[in-house]
């Protein structure tokens, strides 16, 4: 394992896109975690996310993981560029000639994904905990770690997403086609989700539609991107402003989405290995 990590480090050390996107990601990640300390002027209305409860326990785990989860595309670019350069520069073929097996190639990329995912999760946990201890209006011990499971969900979301991009990178081998394939899948999932919801709501009274949207289990929610999205719900209904309008945050732990993400991760990893085995490189 150490040998594979050293190999990945040496490959990416002098690769400019790797360094640029890694640096951008962690800088923007840290800045976003402090976004609640900034006042926003929205149509003449002053909004401060800290005053809206962004840093209050236990909701801070939901707020921070949701916000920084939007940045996963930065690390995703690193994964894509790192893998695609293996094929464009013929490093993969040379590594195979030098004795690196296909299993070790996949393992080395998984280790890279695991390191980035784990390091990102650790940063989010540390900064969120410090901000919560500094600015939360509630400091009860039973509330501090009440929703710590959002940290695990964040880790799983990133790991599944990066495994997905690894699969697309091995499949298409060129970064432009990887991103086109990703956006195509995102678009198709959106279309299928819209069709499923429209077909269900078509003959339902308007006052019943909201209840169905909350309680009904949609099959498209278990597609790759849908299952990842459901791991961390939008925290906007948790703000103090939303509570003033009678909105209530209700959340049941998405165990089905967790299982779906684990299954998709296994499929993407196995699929990457299968493609490497079957293609004539």
C-alpha positions, -999 to +999 in steps of 0.1 A: +000+000+000+028+024+009+045+016-024+013+024-044+009+057-025+045+067-032+039+059-069+008+081-070+026+109-052+055+108-077+031+107-107+011+137-096+038+158-079+049+177-110+014+176-127+002+212-127-035+206-129-032+183-099-015+210-078-037+238-090-071+221-084-060+206-051-049+241-039-080+257-051-102+231-035-088+233+000-086+272-001-122+276-012-133+248+012-119+267+042-133+300+030-168+285+025-168+271+060-164+307+073-191+321+050-215+324+079-195+353+093-203+374+063-233+397+060-252+394+027-274+420+011-303+403-006-328+427-022-321+452+006-325+425+033-294+419+055-288+382+059-262+366+082-260+328+081-246+327+116-276+345+129-298+321+109-283+292+130-257+279+106-232+274+134-256+261+160-253+225+172-264+200+159-274+217+126-238+228+119-230+193+107-258+195+081-249+231+070-212+226+066-213+192+048-240+204+024-221+236+015-187+221+010-203+191-008-209+216-036-172+218-041-166+181-048-162+188-085-128+205-078-114+172-063-133+154-090-113+172-116-081+161-099-092+124-100-102+127-137-070+145-148-048+121-127-063+090-144-067+103-179-031+115-181-021+078-174-036+069-208-028+101-228+009+099-217+010+061-221+020+058-185-005+030-179+010+008-206+045+015-194+035+007-158+021-026-170+052-034-189+073-025-157+053-050-137+023-030-122-008-052-124-042-039-132-053-047-097-026-025-083-035+003-107-071+003-095-059+000-059-035+030-063-064+051-077-087+040-048-060+049-023-057+084-039-095+087-037-095+075-001-067+099+009-085+130-006-118+120+007-105+113+042-084+145+043-113+166+031-137+150+057-112+156+085-108+193+076-146+197+075-150+180+109-123+200+126-133+234+113-171+227+118-164+216+154-143+247+162-169+270+146-197+253+165-178+256+198-171+292+191-204+305+178-232+279+186-259+292+209-263+257+223-234+239+239-252+209+255-231+178+252-260+157+239-265+181+210-229+186+199-226+152+183-263+144+178-260+147+140-224+137+135-236+111+110-236+139+084-198+137+085-199+100+075-225+108+048-202+134+035-173+109+033-195+084+016-209+110-009-174+120-019-161+084-021-190+074-043-187+104-065-150+099-071-155+062-077-180+072-104-155+096-120-128+069-119-151+046-138-159+072-164-122+081-167-112+045-173-141+041-198-135+072-219-097+079-211-100+116-221-111+142-196-133+161-220-153+130-227-155+121-190-171+155-182-194+153-212-204+118-200-210+130-165-232+159-175-251+136-199-258+112-170-268+141-148-292+154-175-307+119-181-312+113-144-330+147-141-353+138-171-362+104-156-368+119-122-391+146-137-410+120-158-415+097-127-427+126-105-450+140-133-466+106-139-473+102-102-486+137-096-506+140-128-540+130-113-533+141-077-550+171-060-525+200-054-529+199-017-519+162-016-488+166-039-466+180-011-473+151+012-466+126-016-433+143-025-422+139+011-435+104+018-433+086-015-402+066-025-391+073-060-371+048-079-349+075-095-337+085-061-316+054-061-298+062-093-261+071-088-263+109-086-297+108-069-286+085-041-255+107-035-277+138-033-301+123-008-273+116+017-272+153+028-305+173+026-307+210+020-304+228+054-323+259+042-354+248+061-334+248+093-327+285+092-344+308+117-360+327+089-376+294+076-389+286+112-406+321+113-427+310+083-436+277+100-413+255+081-401+225+101-370+204+095-378+167+093-351+142+085-350+104+086-316+089+082-314+078+045-303+042+051-316+032+017-294+059+000-264+048+021-268+012+009-274+024-027-242+045-026-222+016-012-236-007-040-228+019-067-193+023-054-187-014-057-202-014-092-180+015-103-148-001-088-156-035-103-165-019-136-132+000-138-113-032-132-134-051-157-127-025-184-090-026-177-090-063-180-111-065-212-097-037-233-066-042-254-042-015-241 
